[in-house]
């Protein structure tokens, strides 16, 4: 799981749709949602089934994998550790509990991971994650919705991830895998996060939302600039113009502290006056298109600047569980260790589906290019993966995966110590997954 201090700005990137009903396959935790049809071996392909209304599910999932990775242009003089090159063994375990009622759902997840580097004969310190999510409908007609998530993450290593992985409302899927564990150097960090939203349905056509996001990263060596704190609060009013379009009026205020000793201040005023559009392009509703746009007034130590933010999504589902999806994001974010915020333009695509009942195929790729600091120097990033997974039994699967991570920072970008300015990493991974439902 990629862990990085990033809070996306712009109310448009958290677009509010008409309140969906439970049972549409939408996950309420911050883990990557899985929108796939019912099938044999669902536990393996979906990481566990959702609890049905009135029931619960307790499940244990374990991954054991062998990976070989090769790096280019990644040597950093004086770094405490280098990105693993050669063979290494990894183990990851996840215990999840979900309790569902007719109008509410509670999910709890705990996860741990470590790996053994064969070349260095070194076992990395384990990392841990705990997460809680609540999703409930309120009001006399159950038309209002309350959502709350909270997480605590312990990471003994610095993991750089400058590629946005925002979840889009139309498809509900993350554009790239988020469970990478490419460790650059040893630094202990504690990451706390919380997100809250409440949607009040004022009438069949209108709604009012209040929301807040909070994220805080604390490192044992804050003088190196790895501490990042950010909070965003706001409200949004929506009016449905048609079954496919809504007028959105919103405002959000964000304050962030980062840099050496978290001494630098980053302030934004996000103004959202836009039309949100989401329309099925076919009668069977297998093709959808959606977009949104807004702006943000960014204040730092320089003159305030206005930047345009937005997103777009096109998704088509076909065949037996196959889909193809394209995404665009224009966003700002804070990244641990860097002295300026990032402004990024990202495009991504994914293709996936099933070859029979036992074989799953997933391809994903993306490209991001932007600036470090408003008007600063450029950077670029590419990521991609290809995976094929075979279910051997109801509770056991094997898969093979190829991975690509590339990025390049401009000469004028201040790079944190231990982070390569230019990285080109290829890796292949073989994985065994075991899923064990402990209670239903």
C-alpha positions in Angstrom: 0.0 0.0 0.0 1.5 3.3 -1.0 1.7 5.6 1.9 2.3 9.2 1.3 1.3 12.5 2.8 -1.2 13.8 0.2 -4.5 15.5 0.6 -6.2 16.3 -2.7 -7.5 19.9 -2.9 -10.7 21.0 -4.7 -14.2 20.1 -3.8 -14.7 18.8 -7.3 -12.5 15.8 -6.6 -15.0 14.7 -3.9 -18.1 15.0 -6.1 -21.4 14.2 -4.4 -23.7 11.9 -6.4 -27.3 11.3 -5.7 -27.3 9.0 -2.7 -26.6 5.4 -3.9 -28.3 2.4 -2.3 -26.4 -0.3 -0.4 -25.9 -3.4 -2.4 -24.5 -1.8 -5.5 -21.0 -3.3 -4.8 -19.6 0.0 -3.5 -17.0 -0.5 -0.7 -17.2 1.9 2.2 -13.7 1.5 3.4 -10.8 3.5 1.9 -9.4 0.2 0.4 -9.8 -0.1 -3.3 -13.4 -0.9 -4.1 -14.1 -4.0 -6.2 -16.9 -3.6 -8.7 -17.2 -7.1 -10.2 -20.1 -9.5 -10.9 -20.9 -12.5 -8.7 -18.8 -15.5 -9.6 -17.2 -18.6 -8.1 -14.1 -17.9 -6.0 -15.3 -14.4 -5.1 -13.2 -14.4 -1.9 -10.0 -14.7 -3.9 -10.8 -12.3 -6.7 -12.6 -9.8 -4.5 -10.6 -10.1 -1.3 -13.7 -11.3 0.5 -17.4 -10.8 0.1 -19.4 -8.0 1.6 -21.6 -8.8 4.5 -25.3 -9.1 3.4 -27.9 -6.9 5.2 -28.4 -8.3 8.7 -25.2 -10.4 8.6 -21.5 -10.0 9.2 -18.2 -11.3 7.8 -14.8 -12.0 9.5 -12.1 -13.0 7.1 -8.3 -13.4 7.1 -6.3 -12.9 3.8 -2.6 -13.7 3.5 -0.3 -13.0 0.6 3.2 -14.5 0.2 5.2 -13.3 -2.8 8.6 -13.5 -4.4 9.7 -10.5 -6.4 12.7 -9.5 -8.5 13.3 -5.9 -9.2 15.9 -3.9 -11.1 16.7 -0.2 -10.8 18.4 2.4 -13.0 19.6 5.9 -12.1 18.6 5.2 -8.4 21.9 5.6 -6.6 22.0 8.2 -3.9 25.2 9.0 -2.1 24.9 8.8 1.7 21.4 7.2 1.7 20.7 5.0 4.7 19.2 2.3 2.4 18.7 1.8 -1.3 15.6 0.7 -3.1 15.8 -3.1 -3.1 17.4 -4.6 -6.2 17.4 -8.3 -6.8 15.3 -11.0 -5.2 13.2 -10.5 -2.1 10.4 -12.4 -0.2 7.3 -10.5 1.0 4.5 -11.5 3.4 1.3 -9.5 3.9 -1.7 -10.3 6.1 -5.1 -8.7 6.5 -7.9 -9.3 9.0 -11.2 -7.7 8.2 -14.6 -7.6 9.9 -17.8 -6.2 8.4 -21.2 -5.9 9.9 -24.1 -4.8 7.8 -27.6 -3.7 8.6 -30.4 -2.5 6.5 -29.4 1.1 6.7 -25.8 1.0 8.1 -22.5 -0.8 7.7 -19.4 -0.9 9.8 -16.1 -2.3 8.6 -12.8 -2.8 10.5 -9.5 -3.8 8.9 -6.0 -4.5 10.3 -3.0 -5.2 8.1 0.7 -6.0 8.5 3.5 -6.6 6.1 7.3 -7.2 6.0 9.9 -8.5 3.5 13.2 -10.3 3.5 15.9 -9.0 1.2 17.9 -12.0 0.0 20.9 -10.0 -1.4 21.4 -8.0 1.8 20.2 -10.8 4.1 18.0 -8.2 5.8 14.5 -8.4 7.1 12.7 -5.1 7.0 10.8 -3.8 10.1 7.1 -4.7 9.8 4.6 -2.0 8.9 1.0 -1.9 10.3 -2.3 -0.4 9.4 -5.6 -0.2 11.3 -8.8 1.3 9.8 -12.4 1.9 10.7 -15.3 2.9 8.4 -18.9 3.7 9.1 -21.6 4.3 6.5 -25.2 5.0 7.7 -28.4 6.4 6.4 -30.4 8.8 8.7 -33.6 10.7 8.7 -37.2 9.6 8.7 -37.0 8.4 5.1 -33.4 7.3 5.3 -32.4 9.7 2.5 -29.5 11.4 4.4 -26.1 9.8 4.6 -23.3 9.9 7.1 -19.8 8.5 6.3 -16.8 8.4 8.6 -13.4 6.7 8.2 -10.3 6.8 10.4 -7.0 5.1 10.1 -3.6 4.7 11.9 -0.6 3.7 9.8 2.9 2.8 11.1 5.7 2.8 8.5 9.3 2.2 9.4 10.4 3.2 5.8 10.0 6.2 3.5 7.9 5.3 0.5 7.6 7.9 -2.2 4.4 8.0 -4.2 3.8 11.1 -6.3 1.1 9.5 -8.5 -2.5 10.4 -7.5 -4.8 7.5 -6.9 -8.1 9.3 -6.4 -11.2 7.1 -6.4 -13.7 8.4 -9.1 -17.4 8.4 -8.3 -18.5 7.1 -11.7 -16.6 3.8 -11.7 -15.7 3.7 -8.0 -12.3 2.1 -8.7 -8.8 3.3 -8.0 -6.9 4.0 -11.2 -3.7 2.1 -10.1 -2.9 -0.5 -7.5 -2.1 1.1 -4.1 -0.4 -1.7 -2.3 3.2 -1.1 -3.5 6.0 -1.4 -1.0 9.0 0.1 -2.7 11.0 1.3 0.3 13.6 4.0 -0.3 15.3 4.5 3.0 14.7 3.8 6.7 12.6 6.5 8.5 9.9 5.7 11.1 6.6 7.5 10.5 3.2 7.5 12.0 0.3 8.5 9.7 -3.1 9.4 11.1 -6.1 10.2 8.8 -9.8 10.9 9.2 -12.6 11.8 6.8 -16.2 12.8 7.5 -19.1 13.8 5.4 -22.9 14.3 5.9 -25.3 14.6 3.1 -28.7 16.2 3.8 -31.3 15.6 1.1 -33.3 18.9 1.1 -35.7 17.9 -1.7 -35.8 15.4 -4.5 -33.6 17.8 -6.5 -31.4 19.4 -3.9 -28.9 18.4 -1.3 -26.5 20.0 1.2 -23.2 18.5 2.3 -20.7 19.3 5.0 -17.3 17.5 5.0 -13.8 17.5 6.4 -10.6 15.7 5.7 -7.6 15.5 8.1 -4.3 13.8 7.7 -1.1 14.1 9.8 2.3 12.4 9.3 4.8 12.4 12.2 8.4 11.2 11.7 11.0 10.5 14.3 13.3 12.9 12.5 11.1 15.9 11.8 14.1 18.1 11.0 14.3 16.3 7.6 11.0 17.7 6.5 9.0 14.5 6.6 6.2 15.9 8.8 3.1 16.9 6.9 -0.2 18.1 8.5 -3.3 19.1 6.6 -7.0 19.8 7.3 -9.8 20.7 4.9 -13.3 21.7 5.8 -16.2 22.8 3.6 -19.8 22.7 2.4 -21.5 22.1 -0.9 -25.0 22.7 -2.3 -26.2 20.7 -5.3 -29.2 21.1 -7.5 -30.2 18.4 -10.0 -30.8 20.0 -13.4 -31.6 16.7 -15.1 -31.2 13.0 -14.5 -27.6 13.3 -15.6 -26.5 16.9 -14.7 -26.3 18.8 -11.4 -25.3 22.3 -10.6 -22.8 22.5 -7.7 -21.9 25.4 -5.5 -19.3 24.8 -2.9 -16.5 26.2 -0.8 -13.7 24.5 1.1 -10.8 25.9 3.2 -7.6 24.0 3.6 -4.6 24.6 5.8 -1.4 22.6 5.6 2.0 22.6 7.3 5.0 20.8 5.8 8.8 21.2 5.2 11.5 21.3 7.9 9.8 20.9 11.2 6.5 21.4 9.5 7.3 25.1 9.5 6.0 26.0 6.1 2.4 27.1 5.7 0.1 26.1 2.7 -3.3 27.6 2.5 -6.1 27.2 -0.1 -9.6 28.5 -0.8 -11.4 26.1 -3.0 -14.3 27.6 -4.9 -16.6 25.1 -6.8 -19.1 26.6 -9.2 -19.6 24.0 -11.8 -21.9 21.5 -13.5 -21.4 17.9 -12.7 -22.3 15.5 -15.5 -22.6 11.7 -15.3 -24.6 10.0 -18.1 -24.9 6.4 -19.2 -24.0 6.4 -22.9 -25.9 3.2 -23.7 -29.4 1.9 -22.9 -27.9 -1.0 -21.0 -26.0 1.5 -18.8 -22.7 -0.3 -19.4 -21.0 2.9 -20.6 -20.8 6.0 -18.4 -19.1 9.4 -18.7 -18.6 12.0 -16.0 -16.6 15.1 -15.4 -16.4 18.0 -12.9 -14.3 21.2 -12.6 -13.5 23.9 -10.1 -10.7 26.2 -9.0 -8.5 26.8 -6.0 -6.7 30.0 -4.7 -3.3 28.8 -3.4 -1.5 30.9 -0.9 2.1 30.1 0.2 5.0 32.4 0.9 4.6 33.9 -2.6 1.7 35.8 -4.2 -1.6 33.9 -4.1 -2.4 32.1 -7.4 -5.5 30.6 -8.9 -5.3 27.1 -10.3 -8.0 25.1 -12.2 -8.8 21.6 -10.9 -11.0 18.9 -12.3 -11.5 15.3 -13.2 -13.1 13.2 -15.9 -14.0 9.5 -16.2 -15.1 7.2 -19.0 -15.9 3.6 -18.2 -17.3 0.8 -20.4 -18.4 -2.7 -19.1 -18.7 -5.5 -21.5 -18.7 -9.3 -21.7 -18.6 -11.4 -18.5 -17.1 -9.0 -16.0 -14.8 -7.1 -18.4 -14.3 -3.4 -18.3 -12.2 -0.6 -19.8 -11.7 2.7 -18.1 -10.0 6.0 -18.7 -9.4 8.8 -16.1 -8.1 12.3 -15.9 -7.2 14.3 -12.8 -5.9 17.8 -12.3 -5.1 18.1 -8.6 -2.7 19.6 -6.0 -1.1 17.6 -3.2 1.6 17.7 -0.5 4.3 15.1 -0.5 6.5 14.3 2.5 10.0 15.7 2.3 9.4 18.2 -0.5 9.4 22.0 0.2 6.7 22.9 -2.3 3.3 21.5 -3.1 2.7 19.5 -6.3 0.4 20.5 -9.1 -0.3 17.5 -11.3 -2.1 16.5 -14.5 -2.7 12.8 -14.6 -4.1 10.4 -17.2 -4.7 6.7 -16.6 -6.3 3.7 -18.1 -7.2 0.2 -17.1 -8.6 -3.0 -18.6 -9.7 -6.1 -16.8 -12.0 -9.1 -16.8 -12.3 -12.8 -16.5 -11.3 -15.6 -18.8 -13.6 -18.3 -17.5 -14.5 -18.7 -13.8 -10.9 -19.1 -12.6 -8.7 -16.7 -14.5 -8.6 -12.9 -14.0 -6.6 -10.4 -16.1 -5.9 -6.8 -15.1 -3.9 -4.2 -17.0 -3.3 -0.6 -15.6 -1.1 2.3 -16.7 -0.9 6.0 -16.1 1.2 9.1 -16.7 1.5 12.2 -14.5 3.2 15.5 -15.3 3.2 18.7 -13.3 5.1 21.2 -11.3 6.7 21.2 -7.9 5.5 24.6 -6.6 3.2 26.9 -8.5 5.3 28.1 -11.4 8.2 25.8 -10.3 10.2 23.2 -12.2 8.6 20.2 -13.9 8.4 16.5 -12.9 7.0 13.5 -14.6 5.9 10.0 -13.4 4.8 6.8 -15.1 3.3 3.7 -13.5 2.0 0.5 -14.9 1.1 -3.1 -14.0 -0.1 -6.3 -15.7 -1.5 -9.2 -13.7 -2.9 -12.6 -14.4 -4.5 -14.5 -11.5 -5.6 -18.1 -11.3 -7.9 -19.6 -8.7 -6.7 -23.0 -7.7 -9.5 -23.6 -5.2 -12.2 -21.6 -3.4 -9.7 -20.2 -0.9 -6.4 -20.3 -2.8 -5.0 -18.5 -5.9 -1.7 -17.8 -7.6 -0.8 -14.9 -9.8 2.0 -13.3 -11.8 2.5 -9.6 -12.1 4.8 -7.2 -13.9 5.4 -3.7 -12.5 6.9 -0.4 -13.8 7.6 2.7 -11.8 9.4 5.7 -13.4 9.8 9.3 -12.4 12.1 12.3 -13.2 12.5 15.6 -11.4 13.7 18.7 -13.0 17.1 20.1 -12.0 15.6 23.0 -10.0 13.4 20.8 -7.8 14.7 20.5 -4.2 15.0 16.7 -3.6 14.8 15.3 -0.1 17.9 13.5 1.1 17.8 9.8 0.1 15.3 10.2 -2.8 16.7 9.7 -6.3 16.0 12.5 -8.7 15.6 9.9 -11.5 14.3 6.4 -11.0 13.4 3.7 -13.5 12.3 0.4 -11.8 11.0 -2.8 -13.4 9.9 -5.7 -11.3 8.2 -9.1 -11.7 6.3 -10.8 -8.9 4.8 -14.2 -8.2 2.2 -14.3 -5.5 0.2 -16.9 -3.5 -3.1 -15.7 -1.9 -5.0 -17.5 0.8 -8.5 -16.3 1.9 -10.1 -17.8 5.0 -13.6 -16.7 6.1 -13.6 -17.1 9.9 -17.2 -16.2 10.4 -20.2 -15.3 8.2 
